[in-house]
Amino acid sequence: MSYPPTSDREEFEQHELLSAENGHDHQRELSDTELRAEEAEREDLMRRYEDFSTVDWIQDSLLERTVQSKGPTNPIVARLDRIDGIFGYLWRLIRKGLEEGESWVVVTLVGVTIGISAALISIITAWLSDIKLGYCTTGWWLTQKYCCLEITEEFESCAEWRRWGGVWPLGWIAYILWAGIFSFSAAFLVKNFAPYAAGSGISEIKCILGGFIIKGFLSVETFLIKGLTLPLAIASGLSVGKEGPSVHVACSIGNVVARLFSRYDRSHLKMREIVTASSAAGVAVAFGSPIGGVLFSIEEMNQTFSNRTMWRSFVCALVATFTLASMDPFRTGKLVLFQVSYDRDWHYFEIPAYVIIGIFGGLYGAFVIKFNLQVAAFRRKHLANHGIAEAVTLAVITAFVGYMNRFLRIDMTESLSLLFRECEGGGDHEGLCQTSSQWRMVNSLLIATVVRTALVVVSYGCKVPAGIFVPSMAVGATFGRMVGILVKAMHTSYPQAPWFAACAPDAPCITPGTYAFLGAAAALGGITRITVTVVVIMFELTGALTYILPTMIVALVTKAVSDQFGGGGIADQMIRLNGYPFLEKEDKEDTTDKAFIEPIANVMKKDIIVMAATGVPLQQIGEMVQSTSYQGFPVVKSESDRTIIGFVRKNELRYALDKARRTRNLSSNALCTFQHTPPLTTDKPSALEHLQRPDIVIPGRTGSIFRSPSMGAGGFARRESGVEVEEVDFGEYVDEIPLTVSPKMPLEIVLQLFRRMGPRVILVSDQGKLVGLVTVKDVLRHEVVEHHRHTRLTSANTAGISPITPRNPYTHARDDSSSTAGGGGWDLGFVHQQDSIEGNGNGLEIALEEGFAWLRVQGSRVYNVLYDQWRNTLGRGRGRDRPNMDFDLNEE
């Protein structure tokens, strides 16, 4: 399909014409430095148009090798490289060592910065969390722990620490007020200065590592605002964690630091290595687990993990952890507050309790993921413009409810620390280990589990920095501790039971803290659907091999239960919700799914816009670039001959148009061709000529020769045009070797090409003729449609009714040729998730919408009553002047 011209099209934007040479014969030869400067300018201009597009890893790899083959850009360094003899050899050896060491310098700087930022965030979070409860009379900057450090370990008997108001109702009110202030501050800063600082960020980082460009997501503004608002969000009491946002902060640090080095600034491949290493360091400082951080980056983040990336991730995590340990933010020698050690062994009769905990972890993950997605759909539909009000409301509700429960009132990390402890190691908090109060504690723990689960469902995804790892661990810890207390109560009541025969008579047999520890591991595995990383993180938290086997049992049971619900972890579900072009690492193991064996001809896009190499009006090209969301266009020989010449990308077309507009006396009816491509040479090119392309070809300006479309492919005509330039050529920007496949190629093989080679688009050709193209979004759209059809057919067969052919839910979504352009991806993901929600039941979303409508009606009635009372009090009438809205709202 050619681009259709319209009669009412606006006149093509004309830029100010700059001076140029008077002819091709007088064109001067540019020096190597000027050529490199022009190439750098070209790359900079093209990157301005990369937002919400995808990286072509093949082209990025070729570009990086081309830059390396050209040698140094500094003329002094280039002259030193040409020195012969021993001095030249030593200089080249030293320079090579410096280049190799640059990557390790960058990794080290990133690790140190991540460690410092993690320590500062931990210190500020602890202080803000204690401010809600009271203040220290000896120093307002001291936390509750350090204010009472030299007096007693029990905070309640500390004279230096004073609670707000002194009595219970005033302290409760102050607690709620501080929660509202903190949440308002965090949401306000995020909304007005860095909107990308909201949420967890792990889903977006996974897509960035997969090649999706989101400009500003890892910027210095996002790093500063998220680092500042993360302690505020945690201290507000919202059921959100800091571990996920810590990964986002760490990746932002890696991006900002690496951008200072030109070697990383120009290469997406090298930047991906640094961002992957930064994600490993973020998890390492969040959990005090450097090995777990590296495994997290392998298992969850990066799809193409090489040995070089693994080493750099390990070094970055090690440096960040060492920096955090050197700063010692908690003054306990621990990297995280809930780090614990156990000196008792476990018994085989406890395995059934471990299995119960694992089942709970799988069910918890499935429940939270299912209903949180429905809340996210409701939030997107009704609360998109009310992020600040939503965050404040959730914080006030959480503080109002949480203050009543001893395990919800305190900070989640502190709660984990208390629940993990052994009773003999200072873990008897408010009678937690006392037999006389065990049933009261079971009730409190059960209430905390249920309430925290509900708060996690509605809080995760609000417009503040919000993670879900620690809240899930807190839910699992309260449930696990409850199970541990019940097992301990059974042992106390029936000590002579045969299954308790392995217990020593003169030593404690059951350690409830270990059940809380395993419950936290189960909930974390259920919400993320990862196993090995969870086991290693928990091992590094305890520092003992004793509970490796119970942790593995719990993780495997959790994974088995979670897999029954499918869909992946919360990060993968959020990727689908947002419609990011992200392919899973592996295909689904579903033998009944025939979607992957059908030919690509059933998936490809056939109605596409092409560029004819024989010539397209320059004005039309500009309009195509401005008015379409496509990120590239196939180039064919002519409108009638669809033989593939190559593929031209939109960002390069923008740069070429800007460059053409600088030409003096460019005709308004100039023709653009795509024919002057770089010739192949048999001689071995030098380093500076390697893959070098010619400049824009502009034929003679007086009596220029152009190819006339009306005279066919071989006809020429002469147009006397004075000094106007009638023809330009963009052949140098055409990629002549695009990845092409046959229409009969199975979809599964095309998926492997996208995963392993990373192209932006794959052309489909039949004997060299263009018949279509396929992108990642096309594959994802086809997969969802087939899944939707399969679900409808299955439901229809189960109900015994005739199946209904489903309509394509993506006919309204905007297509593009690069997986995502502008807002097209958002429509894709939203409809996808709506499909998924409708298929699984959207009861929570309906209930929220009904409740929202009821609140609007009741709020309007209360407002009308108060307004009338105020008018009557002032004696200004009885409210008859103001129309009552009750009837209208009820009718609505």
URJO-V979865 format. One record per backbone hydrogen bond with DSSP energy under -0.5 kcal/mol. NH is the residue of the N-H (numbers start at 1). CO is the residue of the C=O. Records with the same first field share a line. If there is no record, write none. Layout:
NH = CO + CO
This chain:
9 = 6
15 = 13
27 = 24
35 = 31
36 = 32
37 = 33
38 = 34
39 = 35
40 = 36
41 = 37
42 = 38
43 = 39
44 = 40
45 = 41
46 = 42
47 = 43
48 = 44 + 45
49 = 46
50 = 47
52 = 213
53 = 50
55 = 211
57 = 55 + 758
60 = 56
61 = 57
62 = 58
63 = 59
64 = 60
65 = 61
66 = 62
67 = 63
68 = 64
69 = 65
70 = 66
71 = 68
78 = 74
79 = 75
80 = 76
81 = 77
82 = 78 + 79
83 = 80
88 = 84
89 = 85
90 = 86
91 = 87
92 = 88
93 = 89
94 = 90
95 = 91
96 = 92
97 = 93
98 = 94
99 = 95
100 = 96
101 = 97
102 = 98
103 = 99
104 = 100
105 = 101
106 = 102
107 = 103
108 = 104
109 = 105
110 = 106
111 = 107
112 = 108
113 = 109
114 = 110
115 = 111
116 = 112
117 = 113
118 = 114
119 = 115
120 = 116
121 = 117
122 = 118
123 = 119
124 = 120
125 = 121
126 = 122
127 = 123
128 = 124
129 = 125
130 = 126
131 = 127
132 = 128
133 = 130
134 = 130
135 = 162
137 = 160
142 = 139
147 = 143
148 = 144
149 = 146
151 = 148
152 = 148
155 = 153
157 = 154
158 = 155
159 = 157
162 = 135 + 160
164 = 133
166 = 163
171 = 167
172 = 168
173 = 169
174 = 170
175 = 171
176 = 172
177 = 173
178 = 174
179 = 175
180 = 176
181 = 177
182 = 178
183 = 179
184 = 180
185 = 181
186 = 182
187 = 183
188 = 184
189 = 185
190 = 186
191 = 187
192 = 188
193 = 189
194 = 189 + 190
197 = 194
198 = 195
199 = 462 + 464
205 = 201
206 = 202
207 = 203
208 = 204
209 = 205
210 = 206
211 = 207 + 208
212 = 207
213 = 53 + 211
214 = 212
217 = 214
219 = 216
223 = 219
224 = 220
225 = 221
226 = 222
227 = 223
228 = 224
229 = 225
230 = 226
231 = 227
232 = 228
233 = 229
234 = 230
235 = 231
236 = 232
237 = 234
238 = 233
240 = 238
241 = 467
246 = 242
247 = 243 + 244
248 = 244
249 = 245
250 = 246
251 = 247
252 = 248
253 = 249
254 = 250
255 = 251
256 = 252
257 = 253
258 = 254
259 = 255
260 = 257
261 = 258
262 = 260
264 = 261
265 = 261
266 = 262
267 = 264
268 = 266
271 = 267
272 = 268
273 = 269
274 = 270
275 = 271
276 = 272
277 = 273
278 = 274
279 = 275
280 = 276
281 = 277
282 = 278
283 = 279
284 = 280
285 = 281
286 = 282
287 = 283
288 = 284
289 = 284
293 = 289
294 = 290
295 = 291
296 = 292
297 = 293
298 = 294
299 = 295
300 = 296
301 = 296
302 = 297
305 = 303
306 = 304
310 = 306
311 = 307
312 = 308
313 = 309
314 = 310
315 = 311
316 = 312
317 = 313
318 = 314
319 = 315
320 = 316
321 = 317
322 = 318
323 = 319
324 = 320
325 = 321
326 = 322
327 = 323
328 = 324
331 = 328
339 = 336
340 = 541
350 = 347
351 = 348
354 = 350
355 = 351
356 = 352
357 = 353
358 = 354
359 = 355
360 = 356
361 = 357
362 = 358
363 = 359
364 = 360
365 = 361
366 = 362
367 = 363
368 = 364
369 = 365
370 = 366
371 = 367
372 = 368
373 = 369
374 = 370
375 = 371
376 = 372
377 = 373
378 = 374
379 = 375
380 = 376
381 = 377
382 = 378
383 = 378 + 379
386 = 383
390 = 386
391 = 387
392 = 388
393 = 389
394 = 390
395 = 391
396 = 392
397 = 393
398 = 394
399 = 395
400 = 396
401 = 397
402 = 398
403 = 399
404 = 401
405 = 402
408 = 405
409 = 405
410 = 406
415 = 411
416 = 412
417 = 413
418 = 414
419 = 415
420 = 416
421 = 417
425 = 422
426 = 423
427 = 422
429 = 427
430 = 428
432 = 429
434 = 431
437 = 434
438 = 435
441 = 437
442 = 438
443 = 439
444 = 440
445 = 441
446 = 442
447 = 443
448 = 444
449 = 445
450 = 446
451 = 447
452 = 448
453 = 449
454 = 450
455 = 451
456 = 452
457 = 453
458 = 454
459 = 455
460 = 456
462 = 459
464 = 462
466 = 199
467 = 241
472 = 468
473 = 469
474 = 470
475 = 471
476 = 472
477 = 473
478 = 474
479 = 475
480 = 476
481 = 477
482 = 478
483 = 479
484 = 480
485 = 481
486 = 482
487 = 483
488 = 484
489 = 485
490 = 486
491 = 487
492 = 488
493 = 489
494 = 490
497 = 494
500 = 497
501 = 498
503 = 500
507 = 504
512 = 510
514 = 511
515 = 511
516 = 512
517 = 513
518 = 514
519 = 515
520 = 516
521 = 517
522 = 518
523 = 519
524 = 520
525 = 521
526 = 522
527 = 523
528 = 524
529 = 525
535 = 531
536 = 532
537 = 533
538 = 534
539 = 535
540 = 536
541 = 537
542 = 538
543 = 539
544 = 539
548 = 545
551 = 547
552 = 548
553 = 549
554 = 550
555 = 551
556 = 552
557 = 553
558 = 554
559 = 555
560 = 556
561 = 557
562 = 558
563 = 559
564 = 560 + 561
565 = 562
566 = 562
570 = 527
573 = 569
574 = 570
575 = 571
576 = 572
577 = 573
578 = 574
579 = 575
580 = 575
582 = 580
590 = 588
591 = 589
593 = 590
594 = 592
597 = 594
598 = 594
600 = 745
601 = 743
602 = 599
603 = 600
604 = 600
605 = 773
606 = 604
608 = 606
610 = 1
611 = 634
613 = 636
614 = 637
615 = 612
616 = 672
618 = 670
621 = 617
622 = 618
623 = 619
624 = 620
625 = 621
626 = 622
627 = 623
628 = 624
633 = 648
634 = 609
635 = 646
636 = 611 + 634
637 = 643
638 = 641
642 = 640
644 = 768
645 = 635
646 = 635
647 = 735
648 = 633
650 = 631
653 = 649
654 = 650
655 = 651
656 = 652
657 = 653
658 = 654
659 = 655
660 = 656
661 = 657
662 = 658 + 659
663 = 660
666 = 663
667 = 725
670 = 667
671 = 726
672 = 616
673 = 728
674 = 613
677 = 675
690 = 686
692 = 689
697 = 729
698 = 696
699 = 697
703 = 701
706 = 704 + 717
708 = 706 + 715
709 = 707
711 = 708
712 = 709
717 = 706
719 = 704
720 = 718
721 = 719
724 = 721
725 = 665
726 = 724
728 = 671
729 = 697
730 = 673
733 = 730
734 = 731
735 = 647
736 = 734
738 = 735
741 = 763
745 = 742
747 = 598
748 = 596
750 = 746
751 = 747
752 = 748
753 = 749
754 = 750
755 = 751
756 = 752
757 = 753
758 = 753 + 754
762 = 774
763 = 739
764 = 772
765 = 741 + 763
766 = 769
767 = 765
769 = 766
770 = 642
771 = 764
772 = 764
773 = 605
774 = 762
779 = 775
780 = 776
781 = 777
782 = 778
783 = 779
784 = 780
785 = 781
786 = 782
787 = 783
788 = 784
789 = 785
790 = 786
791 = 787
792 = 788
793 = 789
794 = 790
795 = 791
796 = 792
797 = 793
798 = 794
799 = 795
800 = 796
801 = 796
806 = 804
809 = 807
811 = 808
813 = 810
820 = 818
824 = 821
826 = 823
827 = 823
828 = 824
829 = 825
830 = 826
831 = 827
832 = 828
833 = 829
834 = 830
835 = 831
836 = 832
837 = 833
838 = 834
839 = 835
840 = 836
841 = 837
846 = 842
847 = 843
848 = 844
849 = 845
850 = 846
851 = 847
852 = 848
853 = 849
854 = 850
855 = 851
856 = 852
857 = 853
858 = 854
859 = 855
860 = 856
861 = 857
862 = 858
863 = 859
864 = 860
865 = 861
866 = 862
867 = 863
868 = 864
869 = 865
870 = 866
871 = 867
872 = 868
873 = 869
874 = 870
875 = 871 + 872
876 = 871
882 = 879
883 = 881
889 = 885
890 = 886
891 = 887
892 = 888
